[in-house]
Each structure stands twice: as structure tokens, then as C-alpha cells.
Amino acid sequence: MTGIVYKSTGSWYWVKYNDELYKCRIKGKFRMKGIKSTNPIAVGDRVDFSIEPQVDEVRGVINKIHERKNYIVRKSVNLSKQIHIIASNIDQVFLVVTINNPPTLTTFIDRFLVTAHAYSIKVVLVFNKIDTYKLEEKAEVLYLKDIYEAIGYNCIEVSAKTGENINKVKDLMTGKVSMFAGHSGVGKSTLINAIEPTLNLKTKEISEQHKQGQHTTTFAEMFDLSFDARIIDTPGIKGFGVVDMEKEELGDYFPEFFALKQNCKFNNCIHINEPQCAVKDALEREEISWSRYKSYLQILEGEEENYRTDIWE
């Protein structure tokens, strides 16, 4: 039988087949070709499994993973160089952003966009909690929207509390598998509950002492919705590592850099010290955002974000 993994705890996998969930384990070791990951199977994977006699609640055994059309990862921060696959076979990711309480830095946004772009996953930026913002914070939202809409990313201002623009998100989700991601505390679970109240996902208040979310989601999990859509809820992400890529190709995942690449004097220009660099020229003319260029340099130089980079709390 072939089903879809709806939940993974690292040891057990819940596979959906004909509207029924089967608790499964894996048989032997799985290795996807060319991928060194900490988890062999991820939510969203299509797998073949067989039913076994129920012993200690085991309902099935997974014996094959189908080829993934895409996946999104978090790079391990230790020396193993392994990655953790957050989810696979995704149509789009909604990256939930807040200006404060907690703040989402542009370096985090850009790292996420680069990784998603590298795996051909569409990203929609969702600016949540707009009902709570003062004038200067609303101006910051508009400033960020200008940056990201100019390079082709869809941006939506929403309020999970008041319901503002929730229908716009639902329209984009219809008929697709969507993933919600973002720092702990940005309101992912509250937003998902506003989209589909019957899910009733657990939420917690922001920690006043640390101004960060108290983690509520332990594992990624997929849910069927009432309007022909599926979502994957993920644990809060504090840091997001970029998978390894050549320096010469990093700029290709910044759409505004890629559009200018052909105008650079050198084909292998990495837009730092080279003469007649179209990207640096555009930067001086303020046609490219300085925050985007700063993120590019940090990724290029292998710098980590200046806050904790653990994905699971």
C-alpha cells in the first residue's frame, strides 16, 4: 500500500491511506540518494508500507520511500554536517513574520528564502499581528513588503486574532499542501486555528521576560482541512541554517542578483571586490536592498545568525 506520512516522532510514523492513519515503523536503514539526514523519513513523504499483526500497537512497516519532488531542511549546527528534513513534497511555505514580540530579522527571512529557492519551494511572507502594531511598526511592515514584493514574493498582512486577510491565505492554500514556518511566538498555531478552528492547536503566550515564544509544537504534522487543503505545522524555528552551496551559485538564489548577473564583467562574479559588478552598481543606486546584500555577505562568509540556532525547543 502507498500512503503519505502525516506525522513523525523520529521513531514512529503515522501514514494515511484511504482516510485511515496507520502507526508504522521502518524496516532496516533508509538512505535517500545523496542526502545525509538525521531523519530518514519526513512528514509529506510518500511511502510504501505493509500491515503486520498488531504487536505493541505496531500497525505497519514502511519498506520504501518514493522520490521526493522537494523538501525543506534545517542544517545541523554540529560538526556532523548532517541536515534535518523538516517536511517534503510541499507546494508552498507560509513564512510567518512579526516585527516584534518576537522580532523576525531580515537575515532569518533571507536565509529561509535562499534555502526554499534552492529546493524550488514557493514562499509567501505572512506579516502577522498587524492589529497590535503602532505607527512606526506598521511603517516597518510596509518597508519590508516593498523589499520582498519588488523581487517577486507575495506578502500578506494578517491578524490571526481579528481575522483580517485570513481568507486571502485560505485562497492561496486551496488544493495545495502548505507548510507554516517561523520563529516560536510569531503566532503560527493561532493563525492555523483561525484558518481552521476545528484543529484547535495548542497556543501559549509570549514570555514577557525573554520576548520569545514558548514552544508548543514538538513535531511536524500534516492536517487535512475542510476546504480542500492540507497544512504542515512545524516546530518554532529560532535559527535557520543554509545548506552547503558553492559561493558562485549563492547569488542565483537572490532573484534580484540573478537578474543582473549577466551584466557583470566576470561570469563567476560573487559581487564583492570584482570590478564592473552590476550588483554592486545597483546597490549604490539603491536599486537593491542593503539588508538583502548584508544577508548575502553573511551567508557567503559562513556566518551564523547572532542568536540561538536550535530548531527544537
C-alpha positions as CSV (number, residue, x, y, z in Angstrom):
1,M,0.0,0.0,0.0
2,T,1.1,3.6,-0.7
3,G,0.3,6.3,1.7
4,I,1.5,9.7,2.9
5,V,3.4,10.4,6.2
6,Y,1.3,12.7,8.3
7,K,3.3,12.7,11.5
8,S,6.8,11.6,12.5
9,T,8.2,11.5,16.0
10,G,11.6,10.1,14.9
11,S,10.7,6.6,15.9
12,W,7.1,6.2,14.8
13,Y,5.4,7.4,11.6
14,W,1.7,7.9,11.1
15,V,0.8,7.0,7.5
16,K,-2.5,7.9,5.9
17,Y,-4.1,5.5,3.4
18,N,-7.8,5.6,2.4
19,D,-8.6,8.2,5.1
20,E,-7.2,6.0,7.8
21,L,-4.0,6.6,9.8
22,Y,-1.6,3.6,10.4
23,K,1.1,3.8,13.0
24,C,4.2,2.5,11.4
25,R,7.9,1.8,12.0
26,I,10.7,1.5,9.4
27,K,12.3,-1.7,8.4
28,G,16.1,-1.5,8.2
29,K,18.0,1.6,7.3
30,F,16.8,4.1,4.7
31,R,19.1,6.5,2.9
32,M,17.9,8.8,0.2
33,K,20.5,9.1,-2.5
34,G,22.9,11.9,-2.0
35,I,21.2,13.0,1.3
36,K,22.8,12.7,4.7
37,S,20.0,13.5,7.1
38,T,19.3,12.9,10.8
39,N,15.8,11.6,9.9
40,P,15.2,9.0,7.1
41,I,11.5,9.8,6.7
42,A,9.7,13.2,6.9
43,V,6.2,14.4,7.0
44,G,4.9,14.6,3.4
45,D,6.8,11.6,2.2
46,R,5.0,9.1,0.0
47,V,5.9,5.6,1.3
48,D,5.0,2.0,0.6
49,F,4.1,0.1,3.7
50,S,2.6,-3.3,4.7
51,I,0.3,-4.3,7.5
52,E,1.7,-6.6,10.2
53,P,-0.1,-8.4,13.1
54,Q,-0.6,-5.9,15.9
55,V,2.2,-6.3,18.4
56,D,2.8,-3.4,20.8
57,E,0.4,-1.3,18.7
58,V,2.5,-1.6,15.5
59,R,0.2,-1.4,12.6
60,G,2.5,-1.3,9.6
61,V,6.1,-1.4,8.4
62,I,7.5,1.1,5.9
63,N,9.7,-0.5,3.3
64,K,10.1,2.1,0.6
65,I,10.2,5.9,0.3
66,H,9.1,7.4,-3.0
67,E,11.3,10.0,-4.7
68,R,10.6,13.5,-3.2
69,K,9.7,16.3,-5.6
70,N,11.2,18.7,-3.0
71,Y,12.0,19.1,0.7
72,I,13.0,21.8,3.1
73,V,15.7,21.3,5.6
74,R,17.4,22.7,8.7
75,K,21.2,22.3,8.7
76,S,22.7,20.7,11.8
77,V,24.8,23.2,13.8
78,N,27.2,20.5,15.0
79,L,30.2,19.2,13.1
80,S,28.4,16.2,11.5
81,K,27.3,18.4,8.5
82,Q,24.0,16.5,8.5
83,I,20.7,18.0,7.8
84,H,17.3,17.6,9.3
85,I,14.5,17.4,6.8
86,I,11.5,19.4,8.2
87,A,9.0,18.3,5.5
88,S,8.8,17.1,1.9
89,N,6.6,17.3,-1.2
90,I,5.5,20.8,-0.3
91,D,3.6,23.1,-2.7
92,Q,4.3,26.3,-0.7
93,V,5.6,27.6,2.6
94,F,4.0,30.5,4.5
95,L,6.8,32.1,6.5
96,V,5.1,33.9,9.4
97,V,6.9,37.1,10.3
98,T,6.4,39.5,13.2
99,I,8.1,42.9,13.7
100,N,8.4,42.4,17.5
101,N,7.3,40.2,20.2
102,P,9.3,38.3,18.9
103,P,11.2,40.1,16.2
104,T,11.9,38.4,12.9
105,L,15.2,39.6,11.5
106,T,15.8,40.1,7.8
107,T,18.8,37.8,8.0
108,F,16.5,35.0,9.1
109,I,14.0,35.7,6.3
110,D,16.7,35.8,3.7
111,R,18.3,32.5,4.8
112,F,14.9,30.9,4.7
113,L,14.2,32.2,1.2
114,V,17.6,31.1,-0.1
115,T,17.1,27.5,1.2
116,A,13.5,27.3,-0.1
117,H,14.6,28.7,-3.5
118,A,17.4,26.1,-3.7
119,Y,14.8,23.4,-3.4
120,S,12.2,25.1,-5.7
121,I,9.7,25.7,-2.9
122,K,7.4,28.8,-3.3
123,V,7.4,31.1,-0.2
124,V,4.6,33.5,0.8
125,L,5.5,36.0,3.5
126,V,2.8,36.5,6.1
127,F,3.1,39.5,8.4
128,N,1.1,38.5,11.5
129,K,-0.1,40.5,14.5
130,I,-0.8,43.7,12.4
131,D,-3.6,44.6,14.8
132,T,-1.0,45.1,17.6
133,Y,1.4,47.4,15.8
134,K,2.0,51.1,16.4
135,L,2.6,53.6,13.6
136,E,6.4,53.0,13.3
137,E,5.9,49.2,13.3
138,K,3.3,49.4,10.6
139,A,5.8,51.5,8.6
140,E,8.4,48.7,9.1
141,V,5.9,46.2,7.7
142,L,5.4,48.4,4.6
143,Y,9.1,48.8,4.2
144,L,9.7,45.0,4.3
145,K,6.8,44.4,1.9
146,D,8.3,46.9,-0.6
147,I,11.6,45.0,-0.4
148,Y,10.2,41.5,-0.9
149,E,7.4,42.3,-3.3
150,A,9.8,44.0,-5.6
151,I,11.7,40.8,-6.0
152,G,8.7,38.6,-6.6
153,Y,7.5,37.4,-3.2
154,N,3.8,37.5,-2.3
155,C,3.3,39.4,1.0
156,I,0.1,39.4,3.1
157,E,-0.6,41.4,6.3
158,V,-2.8,39.3,8.6
159,S,-4.2,39.3,12.1
160,A,-4.9,35.8,13.5
161,K,-6.7,37.5,16.4
162,T,-9.1,39.7,14.3
163,G,-9.3,37.5,11.2
164,E,-8.0,40.2,8.9
165,N,-7.0,38.8,5.5
166,I,-7.3,35.2,6.7
167,N,-9.4,34.5,3.6
168,K,-6.5,35.6,1.3
169,V,-4.4,32.9,2.9
170,K,-7.1,30.3,2.6
171,D,-7.5,31.1,-1.1
172,L,-3.8,30.5,-1.7
173,M,-3.9,27.2,0.2
174,T,-6.8,25.7,-1.6
175,G,-5.9,22.5,-3.5
176,K,-2.3,22.5,-2.1
177,V,0.0,21.2,0.6
178,S,1.2,24.2,2.6
179,M,3.8,24.5,5.3
180,F,3.8,27.1,8.1
181,A,7.1,28.1,9.5
182,G,8.6,30.9,11.6
183,H,10.1,31.6,15.0
184,S,8.4,30.4,18.1
185,G,5.9,33.0,19.2
186,V,5.0,34.5,15.8
187,G,1.5,33.1,16.1
188,K,1.7,30.1,13.7
189,S,-0.7,27.9,15.7
190,T,-3.1,30.8,16.4
191,L,-3.0,31.6,12.6
192,I,-3.7,28.0,11.7
193,N,-6.5,27.9,14.2
194,A,-8.0,31.0,12.6
195,I,-7.8,29.3,9.2
196,E,-9.3,26.0,10.5
197,P,-10.8,26.5,14.0
198,T,-11.7,22.8,14.4
199,L,-7.9,21.9,14.6
200,N,-7.7,23.7,17.9
201,L,-3.9,23.6,18.0
202,K,-2.3,24.5,21.4
203,T,-1.0,28.0,21.8
204,K,0.9,29.8,24.5
205,E,1.5,33.4,25.4
206,I,4.8,35.2,24.7
207,S,7.3,35.0,27.5
208,E,7.5,38.6,28.9
209,Q,11.0,38.0,30.3
210,H,12.6,36.9,27.1
211,K,10.1,38.2,24.5
212,Q,10.1,34.9,22.7
213,G,7.5,32.2,22.2
214,Q,7.1,29.3,24.5
215,H,7.4,26.3,22.2
216,T,4.1,24.4,21.6
217,T,4.7,22.2,18.7
218,T,7.1,19.3,19.2
219,F,7.0,17.5,15.9
220,A,6.0,18.4,12.3
221,E,2.5,17.2,11.5
222,M,0.1,17.4,8.5
223,F,-3.6,18.1,8.8
224,D,-6.4,17.8,6.3
225,L,-8.6,20.9,6.2
226,S,-12.3,21.4,5.4
227,F,-11.7,23.4,2.2
228,D,-9.6,21.0,0.0
229,A,-6.2,21.9,1.5
230,R,-3.6,20.3,3.7
231,I,-1.1,22.0,6.0
232,I,2.1,21.0,7.7
233,D,2.6,22.6,11.1
234,T,6.2,22.8,12.2
235,P,8.1,23.4,15.5
236,G,9.2,27.0,16.0
237,I,12.5,27.8,14.3
238,K,14.9,30.1,16.2
239,G,17.7,29.8,13.6
240,F,17.8,28.5,10.1
241,G,21.0,27.2,8.5
242,V,21.6,27.3,4.8
243,V,22.5,24.1,3.1
244,D,26.0,23.9,1.6
245,M,26.3,25.5,-1.9
246,E,29.2,26.9,-4.0
247,K,30.0,30.6,-3.5
248,E,29.5,31.2,-7.2
249,E,25.9,29.9,-7.1
250,L,24.6,31.6,-3.9
251,G,23.7,34.8,-5.8
252,D,21.5,32.7,-8.1
253,Y,19.1,32.3,-5.1
254,F,18.8,36.0,-4.7
255,P,16.4,36.8,-7.6
256,E,17.5,40.5,-7.8
257,F,21.1,39.4,-8.0
258,F,20.4,36.7,-10.6
259,A,18.6,39.2,-12.8
260,L,21.7,41.4,-13.0
261,K,24.3,38.6,-13.2
262,Q,24.7,38.7,-17.0
263,N,25.7,42.3,-16.8
264,C,28.7,41.6,-14.5
265,K,32.1,41.7,-16.2
266,F,33.0,38.3,-14.9
267,N,30.8,35.2,-15.3
268,N,31.9,33.9,-11.9
269,C,31.4,37.3,-10.1
270,I,30.5,36.9,-6.5
271,H,29.7,40.6,-6.1
272,I,32.2,41.6,-3.6
273,N,35.5,43.0,-4.9
274,E,35.2,42.4,-8.6
275,P,35.3,45.4,-11.0
276,Q,32.3,46.3,-13.1
277,C,29.9,44.4,-10.9
278,A,26.3,45.0,-11.9
279,V,25.0,44.0,-8.4
280,K,27.3,46.5,-6.6
281,D,26.4,49.2,-9.1
282,A,22.7,48.6,-8.5
283,L,23.4,48.6,-4.7
284,E,25.0,52.0,-4.9
285,R,22.0,53.3,-6.9
286,E,19.8,51.8,-4.1
287,E,18.0,49.6,-6.6
288,I,18.9,46.6,-4.3
289,S,18.2,46.5,-0.6
290,W,21.2,46.9,1.6
291,S,19.7,44.4,4.1
292,R,19.5,41.8,1.4
293,Y,23.1,42.4,0.4
294,K,24.2,42.2,4.1
295,S,22.4,38.8,4.4
296,Y,24.1,37.6,1.2
297,L,27.5,38.5,2.6
298,Q,26.8,36.8,5.9
299,I,25.7,33.6,4.2
300,L,28.7,33.8,1.8
301,E,31.1,34.2,4.7
302,G,29.5,31.3,6.6
303,E,28.5,33.5,9.5
304,E,25.8,32.1,11.8
305,E,22.9,34.2,12.9
306,N,23.6,36.1,16.1
307,Y,21.1,34.1,18.2
308,R,20.4,30.6,19.2
309,T,20.2,28.2,16.2
310,D,18.4,25.2,17.7
311,I,15.3,24.3,15.9
312,W,13.7,22.2,18.6
313,E,12.9,23.7,22.0
